[in-house]
């Protein structure tokens, strides 16, 4: 298993997310990293409902109160911790999670 550095935890504001490009399974993909304190959660930047980027408004991944990830196209709400859609047209589906670890302030993607 290899680890690839994708960002520093401080590059992602707490209770927010940041989009970026990373190599996932050998392909360059749009991803985003959401941060809750010192934890980082990474997902493919792709809505399961309509196959569009979650952040139709660049780098706007959260709803107004920063409690959930929100697709800016359809308003679907996803849990930050597991990517499960809890409200909207893709309820019950999930964002595709990417395995991350945080070490010494750096977020790594594990493959």
QUIMO-V669266 format. One line per field, one symbol per residue. ss: DSSP state (H for helix, E for strand, - for the rest). phi: phi as a letter, one per 20 degrees, with the letter a starting at -180 (. if undefined). burial: + if it has 24 or more other C-alpha atoms within 12 Angstrom, else -. A space follows every 50 residues. Layout:
ss=???
phi=???
burial=???
This chain:
ss=--EEEEEEHHH----EEEEEEEEE--EEEEEEEEEE--EEEEEE------ -----------E------EE------EE-----EEEE------E--EE-E EEE--EEEEE-
phi=.ddcfdaegffdgglbbceadbeclncfcfcbddccmeeccdbfebfffc lcffegegmdddfgemebfcffedmgdcfffcmffdbpfdgnecfefdfc cdclmdedeec
burial=-----+++++-++-++++++-+-+-----+++++++--+++++++++++- --+++---+++++----+++++++++++++++++++-+-+---+++++++ ++----+++--
